Amino acid sequence: MLVVETDVVAGDWPAADWPALTRAAVAAALAETPYAELADAPMAVEVAVRLSDDAEVHTLNRQYRDKDKPTNILSFPMLAPDMLVSLANSDDGEVLVGDLVLAAQTVVREAGEKGWSVADYVGHLVVHGTLHLLGYDHETGDWDAEQMEALERAACAKLHLPDPYEEDQ
């Protein structure tokens, strides 16, 4: 059973049904991967989403990635990708896949630059971050980037979101 815990903890986030939006985005990303069956697993398969502000994300980005600036989303996987394969056979009652942390000011600014609603942009970022939690990476090579982008496009299309990699929107 997929569980997505969403907390708005800081930042000036516009009104939206953030729990429903983030759950749909995590589920859409998961459905595009070989781990799709985890959504219906007997144990709780949990992703935590924290809607925060640039200050917190800046601190986390500096602390964990040595990048002294905020970014739109950070992903903190709790499992190595090879462990995901064996989760379907797990008898644990709960498995934490990882945490996603979003920065309000950066997200709002970037959504405006793209001409997207904040909710749509958050949907895409949660898809993107979820794929990182599942071991996908766009920084390790062209093939990996193309694979991850294809999964993102497919998940975003299912959510009726714009193509995140289309230049002219």
Backbone bond lengths (Angstrom), bond angles and torsions (degrees), N, CA, C in turn:
res aa  C-N    CA-C-N  psi(-1)  N-CA   C-N-CA  omega(-1)  CA-C   N-CA-C  phi
1 M - - - 1.441 - - 1.531 108.12 -
2 L 1.305 115.83 127.32 1.453 121.26 179.20 1.525 110.14 -80.81
3 V 1.333 115.84 128.72 1.461 122.40 177.34 1.527 107.09 -123.96
4 V 1.316 116.30 124.27 1.457 120.92 176.78 1.525 107.24 -120.08
5 E 1.312 115.10 112.51 1.471 121.67 178.47 1.521 107.80 -94.41
6 T 1.326 116.95 121.06 1.464 121.41 -178.12 1.515 109.74 -121.18
7 D 1.327 114.87 127.40 1.458 121.13 179.08 1.523 109.48 -127.95
8 V 1.324 116.18 131.14 1.452 121.96 171.05 1.524 105.46 -95.20
9 V 1.328 116.71 109.87 1.461 120.71 -172.39 1.520 113.77 -110.86
10 A 1.314 117.63 -23.30 1.460 121.20 -178.83 1.519 108.22 -164.09
11 G 1.307 115.72 166.57 1.454 120.69 177.20 1.513 112.04 92.25
12 D 1.301 114.77 162.97 1.459 122.37 -178.27 1.529 108.60 -97.02
13 W 1.324 116.43 77.04 1.457 121.98 -179.52 1.529 109.08 -85.43
14 P 1.334 117.82 133.28 1.469 119.16 177.00 1.531 110.63 -66.14
15 A 1.309 115.65 160.68 1.465 120.01 178.75 1.518 110.05 -64.39
16 A 1.321 116.05 132.24 1.465 122.62 177.33 1.517 107.41 -167.62
17 D 1.297 116.08 163.23 1.462 120.42 174.22 1.532 107.14 -86.25
18 W 1.326 115.42 75.28 1.459 120.85 -174.94 1.515 113.13 -59.02
19 P 1.327 121.19 -40.98 1.468 118.77 178.27 1.531 112.92 -60.13
20 A 1.314 118.22 -43.38 1.466 120.81 179.79 1.528 110.98 -67.73
21 L 1.325 116.09 -41.46 1.462 120.28 -178.65 1.522 110.75 -64.79
22 T 1.330 117.55 -46.56 1.459 119.56 -177.53 1.528 111.48 -69.59
23 R 1.320 117.43 -35.79 1.464 119.70 177.54 1.521 110.39 -63.64
24 A 1.326 116.79 -44.10 1.471 120.56 179.31 1.523 110.88 -62.38
25 A 1.324 117.15 -39.95 1.468 120.45 -178.96 1.523 111.61 -68.59
26 V 1.329 117.33 -42.91 1.468 120.03 177.27 1.528 109.76 -62.59
27 A 1.318 116.81 -44.91 1.472 120.79 -179.35 1.521 111.18 -62.77
28 A 1.325 117.64 -41.10 1.472 121.01 179.98 1.520 110.89 -64.87
29 A 1.327 117.19 -42.13 1.463 120.17 178.19 1.522 110.63 -64.33
30 L 1.321 116.25 -46.91 1.463 121.23 -179.70 1.525 111.00 -59.09
31 A 1.329 116.81 -40.22 1.465 121.82 -177.70 1.525 112.87 -63.65
32 E 1.313 117.67 -23.00 1.471 121.23 -178.80 1.527 112.97 -86.16
33 T 1.311 117.13 -2.99 1.458 121.18 -174.13 1.531 111.24 -111.58
34 P 1.318 116.91 170.22 1.467 119.98 174.82 1.530 113.47 -66.24
35 Y 1.331 117.13 -7.22 1.458 121.54 -178.32 1.520 112.11 -97.56
36 A 1.306 118.42 15.92 1.469 122.86 -175.52 1.533 112.25 -54.60
37 E 1.335 118.02 -34.59 1.468 120.71 -177.19 1.528 112.71 -65.02
38 L 1.332 117.34 -16.16 1.466 119.59 178.78 1.527 112.16 -64.02
39 A 1.325 117.02 -26.04 1.468 120.11 179.37 1.522 111.42 -62.16
40 D 1.327 116.56 -26.85 1.465 121.51 -178.94 1.529 112.56 -111.96
41 A 1.318 116.57 15.84 1.463 120.46 -179.07 1.527 110.16 -66.57
42 P 1.335 117.79 154.30 1.465 120.25 -179.29 1.530 113.17 -68.11
43 M 1.343 117.33 -24.91 1.459 119.14 178.46 1.522 109.83 -91.80
44 A 1.312 116.26 163.88 1.460 121.60 176.02 1.523 108.32 -76.63
45 V 1.320 116.18 120.82 1.457 123.44 176.97 1.524 105.12 -106.23
46 E 1.343 116.48 107.85 1.464 120.69 -166.93 1.520 113.52 -110.82
47 V 1.330 113.61 138.33 1.457 123.11 169.50 1.524 105.70 -124.35
48 A 1.331 116.16 130.96 1.465 121.09 177.15 1.516 108.91 -103.01
49 V 1.337 116.49 131.11 1.464 122.40 178.70 1.523 107.44 -117.80
50 R 1.319 115.07 125.55 1.471 121.82 -178.38 1.527 107.78 -116.62
51 L 1.325 115.95 114.84 1.455 121.16 176.16 1.518 106.88 -92.04
52 S 1.321 115.91 107.75 1.449 121.49 -172.08 1.522 110.18 -123.96
53 D 1.330 115.63 -150.46 1.463 119.90 -178.29 1.524 110.11 -128.10
54 D 1.327 114.95 173.99 1.458 120.24 -177.42 1.528 112.18 -61.90
55 A 1.324 117.70 -35.38 1.467 119.88 -177.68 1.533 111.20 -61.38
56 E 1.336 116.64 -46.96 1.469 118.86 -179.95 1.524 111.24 -66.77
57 V 1.326 117.07 -43.71 1.460 119.81 -178.81 1.528 110.89 -66.34
58 H 1.326 117.13 -36.40 1.464 121.02 175.41 1.529 109.84 -59.00
59 T 1.313 117.18 -47.70 1.458 121.73 179.38 1.529 111.12 -60.82
60 L 1.319 116.97 -46.45 1.471 120.65 179.87 1.527 111.38 -65.14
61 N 1.331 116.82 -40.52 1.459 121.38 -179.60 1.533 110.36 -63.92
62 R 1.314 116.62 -40.57 1.466 120.75 177.95 1.529 110.18 -67.71
63 Q 1.325 115.71 -44.19 1.469 120.84 -175.82 1.528 112.45 -67.82
64 Y 1.326 117.62 -42.82 1.462 120.47 -172.07 1.529 114.81 -102.69
65 R 1.341 117.09 -19.70 1.467 118.63 -176.99 1.525 113.01 -124.59
66 D 1.335 117.43 1.97 1.470 122.39 -177.66 1.525 112.65 55.90
67 K 1.331 116.36 33.89 1.463 121.84 176.74 1.520 107.29 -117.15
68 D 1.326 115.82 116.03 1.460 121.50 -171.77 1.530 111.22 -89.63
69 K 1.325 115.21 62.03 1.459 121.40 178.34 1.524 108.49 -164.94
70 P 1.322 116.45 159.43 1.472 117.55 173.38 1.527 109.38 -75.00
71 T 1.302 115.79 163.22 1.455 122.98 173.60 1.522 106.38 -139.46
72 N 1.318 118.10 170.99 1.463 119.81 -175.29 1.526 113.00 -71.13
73 I 1.329 117.28 -41.82 1.472 121.01 -178.57 1.520 109.32 -148.33
74 L 1.311 114.97 144.08 1.456 122.08 172.21 1.519 108.26 -119.82
75 S 1.319 115.57 142.19 1.465 121.96 178.43 1.518 108.74 -117.11
76 F 1.325 114.97 130.97 1.456 121.19 178.65 1.524 109.03 -122.70
77 P 1.346 117.02 89.74 1.466 119.59 179.45 1.529 110.81 -67.72
78 M 1.318 114.85 143.09 1.460 120.77 178.75 1.524 111.69 -104.31
79 L 1.323 116.41 -7.80 1.463 121.43 -178.74 1.517 110.11 -129.27
80 A 1.310 116.25 143.54 1.460 120.43 171.38 1.528 107.76 -71.28
81 P 1.346 117.58 144.84 1.463 119.77 -177.63 1.532 114.45 -52.99
82 D 1.339 118.15 -35.16 1.465 119.25 -179.31 1.528 111.74 -69.16
83 M 1.322 118.14 -20.63 1.465 120.62 177.51 1.528 111.49 -76.28
84 L 1.327 117.48 -23.47 1.460 120.81 -179.47 1.525 111.53 -63.19
85 V 1.314 116.68 -33.45 1.465 121.45 -178.05 1.523 111.26 -62.41
86 S 1.316 117.33 -36.94 1.464 120.41 -175.97 1.527 113.37 -90.27
87 L 1.320 118.62 -0.97 1.470 120.08 -178.17 1.517 113.07 -62.73
88 A 1.327 117.66 -33.85 1.461 120.20 -178.76 1.531 110.96 -60.33
89 N 1.332 117.14 -25.36 1.458 121.52 179.88 1.527 112.86 -95.97
90 S 1.314 116.88 5.30 1.449 121.11 -175.56 1.526 111.34 -74.64
91 D 1.320 115.33 146.55 1.464 119.39 174.34 1.529 110.71 -107.26
92 D 1.329 116.14 11.43 1.459 120.29 175.64 1.521 109.43 -68.19
93 G 1.307 116.90 149.59 1.456 120.92 179.05 1.509 112.63 -80.10
94 E 1.347 116.61 -21.78 1.456 120.35 -176.73 1.521 109.05 -152.31
95 V 1.329 115.62 139.77 1.452 121.60 176.90 1.524 107.71 -131.48
96 L 1.335 116.35 122.09 1.452 120.50 177.19 1.524 108.29 -90.68
97 V 1.328 115.80 113.34 1.461 121.28 -179.84 1.523 109.63 -74.60
98 G 1.334 117.11 -41.79 1.457 119.22 177.97 1.506 112.44 163.57
99 D 1.329 113.66 -177.48 1.460 122.64 -177.69 1.519 110.23 -118.80
100 L 1.331 114.83 144.46 1.459 122.52 172.69 1.520 107.34 -120.84
101 V 1.324 116.87 135.30 1.464 121.73 179.29 1.524 107.78 -128.02
102 L 1.337 116.00 124.03 1.459 121.74 -178.79 1.524 110.68 -112.14
103 A 1.342 116.01 147.33 1.463 123.49 -177.79 1.523 110.12 -106.20
104 A 1.319 116.59 114.89 1.463 122.00 -172.61 1.526 113.77 -55.58
105 Q 1.323 118.18 -53.74 1.454 120.00 -173.94 1.529 111.45 -62.71
106 T 1.317 117.43 -42.56 1.458 121.09 179.38 1.526 110.51 -66.25
107 V 1.320 117.13 -43.76 1.466 121.35 -179.71 1.529 110.62 -63.02
108 V 1.316 117.54 -46.05 1.473 121.02 -179.15 1.528 109.97 -62.99
109 R 1.336 117.15 -44.80 1.471 120.85 179.16 1.532 111.29 -61.68
110 E 1.325 117.09 -49.20 1.462 120.46 -177.87 1.524 111.87 -65.52
111 A 1.328 117.52 -38.07 1.472 120.00 176.73 1.518 109.96 -59.78
112 G 1.338 116.75 -43.92 1.459 120.55 178.03 1.516 112.29 -62.45
113 E 1.326 117.12 -40.92 1.466 121.63 178.96 1.526 111.35 -63.54
114 K 1.333 116.50 -34.06 1.466 121.05 179.98 1.534 112.02 -84.87
115 G 1.329 116.51 -13.51 1.458 120.05 -175.97 1.528 112.62 76.52
116 W 1.319 116.67 26.18 1.463 123.45 179.89 1.525 109.02 -103.76
117 S 1.315 116.33 156.97 1.460 119.28 168.14 1.526 107.46 -71.75
118 V 1.315 116.31 155.29 1.467 120.40 178.16 1.524 109.95 -61.48
119 A 1.320 117.10 -41.04 1.470 120.27 -179.64 1.529 111.10 -61.66
120 D 1.328 117.59 -44.18 1.468 120.01 178.73 1.524 111.16 -63.64
121 Y 1.324 116.49 -41.27 1.461 119.77 -179.17 1.529 110.82 -66.85
122 V 1.326 116.89 -40.29 1.461 120.29 175.68 1.525 109.48 -61.38
123 G 1.328 117.75 -41.64 1.463 120.57 176.99 1.515 111.48 -55.35
124 H 1.338 116.49 -47.83 1.467 119.77 178.38 1.521 111.20 -63.08
125 L 1.330 117.26 -45.16 1.461 119.51 -178.11 1.527 112.05 -63.20
126 V 1.323 117.61 -36.67 1.459 120.45 178.06 1.532 110.05 -68.43
127 V 1.321 117.75 -38.29 1.472 120.27 172.95 1.526 109.08 -58.51
128 H 1.322 116.31 -50.52 1.464 122.65 -178.82 1.535 110.68 -58.06
129 G 1.329 115.68 -49.30 1.457 120.10 -179.15 1.516 113.09 -64.15
130 T 1.325 116.43 -38.12 1.468 120.51 178.48 1.522 110.45 -62.80
131 L 1.317 117.17 -40.95 1.464 119.86 177.54 1.529 110.74 -61.84
132 H 1.325 117.08 -38.04 1.473 119.41 173.96 1.521 111.00 -61.99
133 L 1.340 117.18 -41.03 1.471 119.67 178.41 1.517 111.31 -60.54
134 L 1.331 116.58 -29.33 1.462 122.11 -178.17 1.524 112.98 -89.83
135 G 1.330 116.28 6.12 1.464 120.32 174.63 1.506 116.12 98.97
136 Y 1.316 118.22 1.31 1.463 120.11 178.06 1.517 109.73 -80.23
137 D 1.343 115.72 145.96 1.457 120.32 -176.16 1.519 109.39 -145.70
138 H 1.313 116.88 134.88 1.458 121.19 179.99 1.521 111.78 -101.94
139 E 1.318 117.85 1.27 1.457 120.93 -176.79 1.524 113.47 -104.79
140 T 1.336 118.20 -0.35 1.463 120.08 -176.04 1.521 113.53 -97.01
141 G 1.309 117.90 -4.85 1.464 120.37 177.95 1.509 111.39 159.28
142 D 1.325 115.48 163.65 1.460 121.01 -177.49 1.519 112.42 -60.99
143 W 1.350 116.86 -42.40 1.467 119.02 -178.71 1.521 110.52 -62.61
144 D 1.322 116.74 -44.00 1.471 120.75 179.10 1.521 111.11 -62.74
145 A 1.329 116.62 -42.14 1.465 120.82 179.51 1.528 110.33 -63.50
146 E 1.329 116.95 -43.80 1.470 120.44 179.72 1.526 111.15 -64.34
147 Q 1.318 116.88 -40.69 1.465 120.58 178.77 1.522 110.69 -63.74
148 M 1.324 116.84 -46.03 1.457 120.47 -179.38 1.528 110.62 -65.01
149 E 1.319 117.57 -43.26 1.467 120.96 179.14 1.523 111.16 -61.74
150 A 1.317 117.71 -39.35 1.463 120.76 178.82 1.534 110.51 -63.30
151 L 1.319 116.92 -42.10 1.465 120.57 177.44 1.529 110.87 -64.43
152 E 1.326 116.30 -41.82 1.470 120.35 178.28 1.521 111.14 -62.07
153 R 1.322 116.21 -45.86 1.469 119.80 -179.91 1.522 110.93 -59.55
154 A 1.320 116.40 -44.35 1.466 120.38 -178.59 1.530 110.83 -64.97
155 A 1.325 117.21 -44.48 1.470 120.35 179.62 1.526 110.40 -65.38
156 C 1.316 117.67 -42.89 1.468 120.74 179.29 1.525 111.11 -64.07
157 A 1.323 117.15 -38.73 1.473 120.03 177.96 1.532 110.46 -61.70
158 K 1.332 117.05 -40.73 1.466 120.20 178.00 1.521 111.90 -64.23
159 L 1.322 116.44 -27.31 1.465 121.63 178.63 1.534 111.96 -90.35
160 H 1.327 116.25 2.14 1.469 122.58 -177.92 1.523 111.52 61.50
161 L 1.330 115.54 36.64 1.456 122.25 176.27 1.524 109.13 -97.55
162 P 1.320 117.33 157.11 1.466 119.45 175.87 1.528 110.48 -62.39
163 D 1.310 116.28 159.76 1.462 121.91 174.57 1.524 107.13 -67.37
164 P 1.320 117.97 117.76 1.468 119.50 -176.01 1.528 114.16 -68.36
165 Y 1.324 117.57 -14.15 1.467 120.11 -176.78 1.529 112.48 -113.19
166 E 1.313 116.85 6.58 1.460 119.88 175.35 1.514 108.08 -79.53
167 E 1.320 116.42 128.61 1.466 120.58 -175.20 1.522 113.14 -71.34
168 D 1.311 118.14 -44.39 1.470 121.60 -175.65 1.506 109.90 -102.70
169 Q 1.309 115.31 99.74 1.464 119.41 -179.01 1.500 110.22 -114.88
